[in-house]
Amino acid sequence: MDILEELWYGNITPTEYSRIENDANCKEALKLVNQNQERSKETLTDEQKDLLERLLTASEQFCKPN
């Protein structure tokens, strides 16, 4: 999914995204995730894409403030 789809389906909110982007480590990680996610979409099967999306959703928890 791209960022607009994530927003549409309620998977992210603008306030969560801005908090992540204010953290330098998370900002760099987010940049790398986005780059690699787009590249991988070209070669993954639908099942692999689903697994990747679930992994990314779970990994977002590391950058969220408590």
Distance bins in CASP14 RR format, pairs under 12 A and 6 or more apart:
PFRMAT RR
TARGET T0000
AUTHOR 0000-0000-0000
RMODE 2
METHOD distances of the structure
MODEL  1
1 7 0 0 0 0 1 0 0 0 0 0 0
1 8 0 0 0 0 1 0 0 0 0 0 0
1 9 1 0 0 1 0 0 0 0 0 0 0
1 10 0 0 0 0 0 1 0 0 0 0 0
1 11 1 0 0 1 0 0 0 0 0 0 0
1 12 0 0 0 0 1 0 0 0 0 0 0
1 34 0 0 0 0 0 1 0 0 0 0 0
1 37 0 0 0 0 1 0 0 0 0 0 0
1 38 0 0 0 0 0 1 0 0 0 0 0
1 41 0 0 0 0 1 0 0 0 0 0 0
1 49 0 0 0 0 1 0 0 0 0 0 0
1 50 0 0 0 0 0 1 0 0 0 0 0
1 52 0 0 0 0 0 1 0 0 0 0 0
1 53 1 0 0 1 0 0 0 0 0 0 0
1 54 0 0 0 0 0 1 0 0 0 0 0
1 56 0 0 0 0 1 0 0 0 0 0 0
1 57 0 0 0 0 0 1 0 0 0 0 0
2 8 0 0 0 0 1 0 0 0 0 0 0
2 9 0 0 0 0 0 1 0 0 0 0 0
2 11 0 0 0 0 0 1 0 0 0 0 0
2 12 0 0 0 0 0 1 0 0 0 0 0
2 34 0 0 0 0 1 0 0 0 0 0 0
2 37 0 0 0 0 1 0 0 0 0 0 0
2 38 0 0 0 0 1 0 0 0 0 0 0
2 41 0 0 0 0 1 0 0 0 0 0 0
2 53 0 0 0 0 0 1 0 0 0 0 0
3 9 0 0 0 0 0 1 0 0 0 0 0
3 10 0 0 0 0 0 1 0 0 0 0 0
3 11 0 0 0 0 1 0 0 0 0 0 0
3 12 1 0 0 1 0 0 0 0 0 0 0
3 13 0 0 0 0 0 1 0 0 0 0 0
3 14 0 0 0 0 0 1 0 0 0 0 0
3 17 0 0 0 0 1 0 0 0 0 0 0
3 30 0 0 0 0 0 1 0 0 0 0 0
3 33 0 0 0 0 0 1 0 0 0 0 0
3 34 0 0 0 0 1 0 0 0 0 0 0
3 37 0 0 0 0 0 1 0 0 0 0 0
3 38 0 0 0 0 0 1 0 0 0 0 0
4 10 0 0 0 0 0 1 0 0 0 0 0
4 11 0 0 0 0 0 1 0 0 0 0 0
4 12 0 0 0 0 0 1 0 0 0 0 0
4 14 0 0 0 0 0 1 0 0 0 0 0
5 11 0 0 0 0 1 0 0 0 0 0 0
5 12 0 0 0 0 1 0 0 0 0 0 0
5 53 0 0 0 0 0 1 0 0 0 0 0
6 12 1 0 1 0 0 0 0 0 0 0 0
6 13 0 0 0 0 1 0 0 0 0 0 0
6 14 0 0 0 0 0 1 0 0 0 0 0
6 16 0 0 0 0 0 1 0 0 0 0 0
6 17 0 0 0 0 1 0 0 0 0 0 0
6 34 0 0 0 0 0 1 0 0 0 0 0
6 37 0 0 0 0 0 1 0 0 0 0 0
6 53 0 0 0 0 1 0 0 0 0 0 0
6 56 0 0 0 0 1 0 0 0 0 0 0
6 57 0 0 0 0 1 0 0 0 0 0 0
6 60 0 0 0 0 0 1 0 0 0 0 0
7 13 1 0 0 1 0 0 0 0 0 0 0
7 14 1 0 0 1 0 0 0 0 0 0 0
7 15 0 0 0 0 0 1 0 0 0 0 0
7 16 0 0 0 0 0 1 0 0 0 0 0
7 17 0 0 0 0 1 0 0 0 0 0 0
9 53 0 0 0 0 0 1 0 0 0 0 0
9 57 0 0 0 0 0 1 0 0 0 0 0
10 16 0 0 0 0 0 1 0 0 0 0 0
10 17 0 0 0 0 0 1 0 0 0 0 0
10 57 0 0 0 0 0 1 0 0 0 0 0
11 17 0 0 0 0 0 1 0 0 0 0 0
11 53 0 0 0 0 1 0 0 0 0 0 0
11 54 0 0 0 0 0 1 0 0 0 0 0
11 56 0 0 0 0 1 0 0 0 0 0 0
11 57 1 0 0 1 0 0 0 0 0 0 0
11 60 0 0 0 0 1 0 0 0 0 0 0
12 18 0 0 0 0 0 1 0 0 0 0 0
12 19 0 0 0 0 0 1 0 0 0 0 0
12 20 0 0 0 0 1 0 0 0 0 0 0
12 21 0 0 0 0 0 1 0 0 0 0 0
12 30 0 0 0 0 0 1 0 0 0 0 0
12 56 0 0 0 0 0 1 0 0 0 0 0
12 57 0 0 0 0 1 0 0 0 0 0 0
12 60 0 0 0 0 1 0 0 0 0 0 0
12 63 0 0 0 0 0 1 0 0 0 0 0
12 64 0 0 0 0 0 1 0 0 0 0 0
13 19 0 0 0 0 1 0 0 0 0 0 0
13 20 0 0 0 0 0 1 0 0 0 0 0
13 60 0 0 0 0 0 1 0 0 0 0 0
13 64 0 0 0 0 0 1 0 0 0 0 0
14 20 0 0 0 0 0 1 0 0 0 0 0
14 21 0 0 0 0 0 1 0 0 0 0 0
15 21 0 0 0 0 0 1 0 0 0 0 0
15 22 0 0 0 0 0 1 0 0 0 0 0
15 64 0 0 0 0 0 1 0 0 0 0 0
15 65 0 0 0 0 0 1 0 0 0 0 0
16 22 0 0 0 0 0 1 0 0 0 0 0
16 23 0 0 0 0 0 1 0 0 0 0 0
16 26 0 0 0 0 0 1 0 0 0 0 0
16 30 0 0 0 0 0 1 0 0 0 0 0
16 60 0 0 0 0 1 0 0 0 0 0 0
16 61 0 0 0 0 0 1 0 0 0 0 0
16 63 0 0 0 0 1 0 0 0 0 0 0
16 64 1 0 0 1 0 0 0 0 0 0 0
16 65 0 0 0 0 1 0 0 0 0 0 0
17 23 0 0 0 0 0 1 0 0 0 0 0
17 26 0 0 0 0 0 1 0 0 0 0 0
17 27 0 0 0 0 0 1 0 0 0 0 0
17 30 0 0 0 0 1 0 0 0 0 0 0
17 34 0 0 0 0 0 1 0 0 0 0 0
17 60 0 0 0 0 1 0 0 0 0 0 0
17 63 0 0 0 0 0 1 0 0 0 0 0
17 64 0 0 0 0 0 1 0 0 0 0 0
18 26 0 0 0 0 0 1 0 0 0 0 0
18 27 0 0 0 0 0 1 0 0 0 0 0
18 30 0 0 0 0 0 1 0 0 0 0 0
18 63 0 0 0 0 0 1 0 0 0 0 0
18 65 0 0 0 0 0 1 0 0 0 0 0
19 26 0 0 0 0 1 0 0 0 0 0 0
19 27 0 0 0 0 0 1 0 0 0 0 0
19 30 0 0 0 0 0 1 0 0 0 0 0
19 60 0 0 0 0 0 1 0 0 0 0 0
19 63 0 0 0 0 1 0 0 0 0 0 0
19 64 1 0 0 1 0 0 0 0 0 0 0
19 65 1 0 0 1 0 0 0 0 0 0 0
19 66 0 0 0 0 0 1 0 0 0 0 0
20 26 1 0 1 0 0 0 0 0 0 0 0
20 27 1 0 0 1 0 0 0 0 0 0 0
20 28 0 0 0 0 0 1 0 0 0 0 0
20 29 0 0 0 0 1 0 0 0 0 0 0
20 30 1 0 0 1 0 0 0 0 0 0 0
20 31 0 0 0 0 0 1 0 0 0 0 0
20 33 0 0 0 0 0 1 0 0 0 0 0
20 34 0 0 0 0 0 1 0 0 0 0 0
20 59 0 0 0 0 0 1 0 0 0 0 0
20 60 1 0 0 1 0 0 0 0 0 0 0
20 61 0 0 0 0 0 1 0 0 0 0 0
20 62 0 0 0 0 1 0 0 0 0 0 0
20 63 1 0 1 0 0 0 0 0 0 0 0
20 64 1 0 0 1 0 0 0 0 0 0 0
20 65 0 0 0 0 1 0 0 0 0 0 0
21 27 1 0 1 0 0 0 0 0 0 0 0
21 28 0 0 0 0 0 1 0 0 0 0 0
21 29 0 0 0 0 0 1 0 0 0 0 0
21 30 1 0 0 1 0 0 0 0 0 0 0
21 31 0 0 0 0 1 0 0 0 0 0 0
21 34 0 0 0 0 0 1 0 0 0 0 0
21 63 0 0 0 0 1 0 0 0 0 0 0
22 30 0 0 0 0 0 1 0 0 0 0 0
22 63 0 0 0 0 0 1 0 0 0 0 0
22 65 0 0 0 0 1 0 0 0 0 0 0
23 29 0 0 0 0 1 0 0 0 0 0 0
23 30 0 0 0 0 1 0 0 0 0 0 0
23 62 0 0 0 0 0 1 0 0 0 0 0
23 63 1 0 0 1 0 0 0 0 0 0 0
23 64 0 0 0 0 1 0 0 0 0 0 0
23 65 0 0 0 0 1 0 0 0 0 0 0
24 30 0 0 0 0 0 1 0 0 0 0 0
24 31 0 0 0 0 0 1 0 0 0 0 0
24 63 0 0 0 0 0 1 0 0 0 0 0
25 31 0 0 0 0 0 1 0 0 0 0 0
25 32 0 0 0 0 0 1 0 0 0 0 0
25 62 0 0 0 0 1 0 0 0 0 0 0
25 63 1 0 0 1 0 0 0 0 0 0 0
26 32 0 0 0 0 0 1 0 0 0 0 0
26 33 0 0 0 0 1 0 0 0 0 0 0
26 59 0 0 0 0 0 1 0 0 0 0 0
26 60 0 0 0 0 1 0 0 0 0 0 0
26 61 0 0 0 0 0 1 0 0 0 0 0
26 62 1 0 0 1 0 0 0 0 0 0 0
26 63 1 1 0 0 0 0 0 0 0 0 0
26 64 0 0 0 0 1 0 0 0 0 0 0
26 65 0 0 0 0 1 0 0 0 0 0 0
27 33 0 0 0 0 0 1 0 0 0 0 0
27 34 0 0 0 0 0 1 0 0 0 0 0
27 63 0 0 0 0 1 0 0 0 0 0 0
28 34 0 0 0 0 0 1 0 0 0 0 0
28 35 0 0 0 0 0 1 0 0 0 0 0
28 63 0 0 0 0 0 1 0 0 0 0 0
29 35 0 0 0 0 0 1 0 0 0 0 0
29 36 0 0 0 0 0 1 0 0 0 0 0
29 37 0 0 0 0 0 1 0 0 0 0 0
29 56 0 0 0 0 0 1 0 0 0 0 0
29 59 0 0 0 0 1 0 0 0 0 0 0
29 60 0 0 0 0 1 0 0 0 0 0 0
29 62 0 0 0 0 1 0 0 0 0 0 0
29 63 1 0 0 1 0 0 0 0 0 0 0
30 36 0 0 0 0 0 1 0 0 0 0 0
30 37 0 0 0 0 0 1 0 0 0 0 0
30 56 0 0 0 0 0 1 0 0 0 0 0
30 59 0 0 0 0 0 1 0 0 0 0 0
30 60 0 0 0 0 1 0 0 0 0 0 0
30 62 0 0 0 0 0 1 0 0 0 0 0
30 63 1 0 0 1 0 0 0 0 0 0 0
30 64 0 0 0 0 0 1 0 0 0 0 0
31 37 0 0 0 0 0 1 0 0 0 0 0
31 38 0 0 0 0 0 1 0 0 0 0 0
32 38 0 0 0 0 0 1 0 0 0 0 0
32 39 0 0 0 0 0 1 0 0 0 0 0
32 56 0 0 0 0 0 1 0 0 0 0 0
32 59 0 0 0 0 0 1 0 0 0 0 0
33 39 0 0 0 0 0 1 0 0 0 0 0
33 40 0 0 0 0 0 1 0 0 0 0 0
33 52 0 0 0 0 0 1 0 0 0 0 0
33 53 0 0 0 0 0 1 0 0 0 0 0
33 55 0 0 0 0 1 0 0 0 0 0 0
33 56 1 0 0 1 0 0 0 0 0 0 0
33 57 0 0 0 0 0 1 0 0 0 0 0
33 59 1 0 0 1 0 0 0 0 0 0 0
33 60 0 0 0 0 1 0 0 0 0 0 0
33 62 0 0 0 0 0 1 0 0 0 0 0
33 63 0 0 0 0 0 1 0 0 0 0 0
34 40 0 0 0 0 0 1 0 0 0 0 0
34 41 0 0 0 0 0 1 0 0 0 0 0
34 56 0 0 0 0 1 0 0 0 0 0 0
34 60 0 0 0 0 0 1 0 0 0 0 0
35 41 0 0 0 0 0 1 0 0 0 0 0
36 42 0 0 0 0 0 1 0 0 0 0 0
36 43 0 0 0 0 0 1 0 0 0 0 0
36 44 0 0 0 0 0 1 0 0 0 0 0
36 52 0 0 0 0 1 0 0 0 0 0 0
36 55 0 0 0 0 0 1 0 0 0 0 0
36 56 0 0 0 0 1 0 0 0 0 0 0
36 59 0 0 0 0 0 1 0 0 0 0 0
37 43 0 0 0 0 0 1 0 0 0 0 0
37 44 0 0 0 0 1 0 0 0 0 0 0
37 48 0 0 0 0 0 1 0 0 0 0 0
37 49 0 0 0 0 1 0 0 0 0 0 0
37 52 1 0 0 1 0 0 0 0 0 0 0
37 53 0 0 0 0 1 0 0 0 0 0 0
37 55 0 0 0 0 0 1 0 0 0 0 0
37 56 1 0 0 1 0 0 0 0 0 0 0
37 57 0 0 0 0 0 1 0 0 0 0 0
37 59 0 0 0 0 0 1 0 0 0 0 0
38 44 0 0 0 0 0 1 0 0 0 0 0
38 49 0 0 0 0 0 1 0 0 0 0 0
38 52 0 0 0 0 0 1 0 0 0 0 0
38 56 0 0 0 0 0 1 0 0 0 0 0
39 52 0 0 0 0 0 1 0 0 0 0 0
40 48 0 0 0 0 1 0 0 0 0 0 0
40 49 1 0 0 1 0 0 0 0 0 0 0
40 51 0 0 0 0 0 1 0 0 0 0 0
40 52 1 0 0 1 0 0 0 0 0 0 0
40 53 0 0 0 0 0 1 0 0 0 0 0
40 55 0 0 0 0 0 1 0 0 0 0 0
40 56 0 0 0 0 0 1 0 0 0 0 0
41 48 0 0 0 0 1 0 0 0 0 0 0
41 49 1 0 0 1 0 0 0 0 0 0 0
41 50 0 0 0 0 0 1 0 0 0 0 0
41 52 0 0 0 0 1 0 0 0 0 0 0
41 53 0 0 0 0 0 1 0 0 0 0 0
41 56 0 0 0 0 0 1 0 0 0 0 0
42 48 0 0 0 0 0 1 0 0 0 0 0
42 49 0 0 0 0 0 1 0 0 0 0 0
43 49 0 0 0 0 1 0 0 0 0 0 0
43 52 0 0 0 0 0 1 0 0 0 0 0
44 50 0 0 0 0 1 0 0 0 0 0 0
44 51 0 0 0 0 1 0 0 0 0 0 0
44 52 1 0 0 1 0 0 0 0 0 0 0
44 53 0 0 0 0 0 1 0 0 0 0 0
44 55 0 0 0 0 0 1 0 0 0 0 0
45 51 0 0 0 0 1 0 0 0 0 0 0
45 52 0 0 0 0 0 1 0 0 0 0 0
46 52 0 0 0 0 0 1 0 0 0 0 0
46 53 0 0 0 0 0 1 0 0 0 0 0
47 53 0 0 0 0 0 1 0 0 0 0 0
47 54 0 0 0 0 0 1 0 0 0 0 0
48 54 0 0 0 0 0 1 0 0 0 0 0
48 55 0 0 0 0 0 1 0 0 0 0 0
49 55 0 0 0 0 0 1 0 0 0 0 0
49 56 0 0 0 0 0 1 0 0 0 0 0
50 56 0 0 0 0 0 1 0 0 0 0 0
50 57 0 0 0 0 0 1 0 0 0 0 0
51 57 0 0 0 0 0 1 0 0 0 0 0
51 58 0 0 0 0 0 1 0 0 0 0 0
52 58 0 0 0 0 0 1 0 0 0 0 0
52 59 0 0 0 0 0 1 0 0 0 0 0
53 59 0 0 0 0 0 1 0 0 0 0 0
53 60 0 0 0 0 0 1 0 0 0 0 0
54 60 0 0 0 0 0 1 0 0 0 0 0
55 61 0 0 0 0 0 1 0 0 0 0 0
55 62 0 0 0 0 0 1 0 0 0 0 0
56 62 0 0 0 0 0 1 0 0 0 0 0
56 63 0 0 0 0 0 1 0 0 0 0 0
57 64 0 0 0 0 0 1 0 0 0 0 0
58 64 0 0 0 0 0 1 0 0 0 0 0
END
